[in-house]
Amino acid sequence: MATVINMPRLSDTMEEGVVAKWLKQVGDSVSEGDILAEIETDKATMEFESFYAGTLLKIGIQEGGTAPVDEVLAIIGPKGTDVSGIIENYGKSGSQPAAKQEAPAPAPEKKVEAPKPAAAPAPTAAPAAPAVANDGGRIFVSPLAKKLAEERGINLATVKGSGENGRIIKRDIENYQPVAAGAQAYVPVGEESFEEVKNSQMRKTIAKRLGESKFTAPHYYLTIELDMDHAIAARKAINTAPDVKISFNDMVVKACAMALRKHPQVNTQWAGDVTRIAKHIHIGVAVAVDEGLLVPVLKFADQMTFSQIGANVKELAGKARNKKLTPQEMEGSTFTVSNLGMFGIREFTSIINQPNSAILSVGAIVQKPVVKDGAIVPGNVMTVTLACDHRTVDGATGAAFLQTLRTYIENPVTMFV
């Protein structure tokens, strides 16, 4: 009886395969376990092993040929069997036809447990026998994998096969990792699951606006490090006054507002045919809430003192977390500051809060060695990154803005002049 060999499904996503190389040719004798061909799948090139013995009577797909899964790959049977018309009839009937003048096909071979041999001294030389698993079941292994295992002294009963029907192939031996004595192999347990949380309208709006900004505005980023030694000293001195408590974020907001006054091109909006240059300075301050990110706005921030900025930011942040912000308190920003320094984030980039043209990302203050007057000394450094919309803010303009910002932050006294 001639047996039709189909293109196997060698991976869970495989739809078709390519015959990379035939290792047997028409007329060659084939034993069970011989490698017939190398099949290229969507993931790797794998050896295809024969589960039948006989003569290779016909090759259905030539080297380099592509065919869908279950297409006729080859026909194996007794030597001299007439296979003319088998492929055609197989395709029409969808089942395997018998070759001419052959007996009915035998029942499919079943794996039979081999009896455990009685304990006896091993002979000095004996013919190779099929590998047997610890539980007595037969191990299916390719000849090449079996040879490699013998060379490396690997017990095939401890190897998990990744080939078809669990057969052990070359890569299983090459990737084999022995389990330490007394240790048990890790077996993944548990259940994969997801929890679906309905998106609030706030989350949907945030997602929509950020997506529109990221995919419509050509972002670019400028990053500098700021020497914070003088800022730390100035804040400490200011906070010694009764009822005055300012944060580094308040100082950054004030510095940005004053820098925008000197660099109005950063305080702009892209409007298609025109660029709108804001004459007023309204700074948005990003505030994290449970459902996302809100940006309350400090109106005319350049006219505020440190204390006024601190008090307003505190009030608006409290309203944001309690969901008490009004739409008017979140509208009209011309520039935005986002600070993650309190979370220990040293450096990050932000998505521009449109219709703004820029947003400043503020990192944590960290101590590190710095060079001052030719000597390496301990210093306090803060990294800030300016994200700009290239349609309205050129690189040189953004860089000039950061230089002015540096002057204010590194020398806070200049913000009082």
LINBELCOR-V250535 format. One record per run of one state. SS is the DSSP state (2 for helix, 1 for strand, 0 for the rest). FROM is the first residue (numbers start at 0). LEN is the number of residues. If there is no record, write none. Layout:
BEGIN
ss=SS from=FROM len=LEN
ss=SS from=FROM len=LEN
END
This chain:
BEGIN
ss=0 from=0 len=2
ss=1 from=2 len=4
ss=0 from=6 len=9
ss=1 from=15 len=7
ss=0 from=22 len=6
ss=1 from=28 len=2
ss=0 from=30 len=4
ss=1 from=34 len=6
ss=0 from=40 len=4
ss=1 from=44 len=5
ss=0 from=49 len=4
ss=1 from=53 len=6
ss=0 from=59 len=6
ss=1 from=65 len=3
ss=0 from=68 len=3
ss=1 from=71 len=6
ss=0 from=77 len=8
ss=2 from=85 len=8
ss=0 from=93 len=38
ss=1 from=131 len=1
ss=0 from=132 len=5
ss=1 from=137 len=1
ss=0 from=138 len=2
ss=1 from=140 len=1
ss=0 from=141 len=1
ss=2 from=142 len=10
ss=0 from=152 len=3
ss=2 from=155 len=3
ss=0 from=158 len=5
ss=2 from=163 len=3
ss=0 from=166 len=1
ss=1 from=167 len=1
ss=0 from=168 len=1
ss=2 from=169 len=5
ss=0 from=174 len=26
ss=2 from=200 len=16
ss=0 from=216 len=2
ss=1 from=218 len=9
ss=0 from=227 len=1
ss=2 from=228 len=10
ss=0 from=238 len=9
ss=2 from=247 len=15
ss=0 from=262 len=1
ss=2 from=263 len=3
ss=0 from=266 len=1
ss=1 from=267 len=4
ss=0 from=271 len=2
ss=1 from=273 len=4
ss=0 from=277 len=5
ss=1 from=282 len=7
ss=0 from=289 len=2
ss=1 from=291 len=7
ss=0 from=298 len=2
ss=2 from=300 len=3
ss=0 from=303 len=2
ss=2 from=305 len=16
ss=0 from=321 len=5
ss=2 from=326 len=4
ss=0 from=330 len=4
ss=1 from=334 len=5
ss=0 from=339 len=1
ss=2 from=340 len=3
ss=0 from=343 len=14
ss=1 from=357 len=15
ss=0 from=372 len=2
ss=1 from=374 len=15
ss=0 from=389 len=5
ss=2 from=394 len=16
ss=0 from=410 len=1
ss=2 from=411 len=5
ss=0 from=416 len=1
END
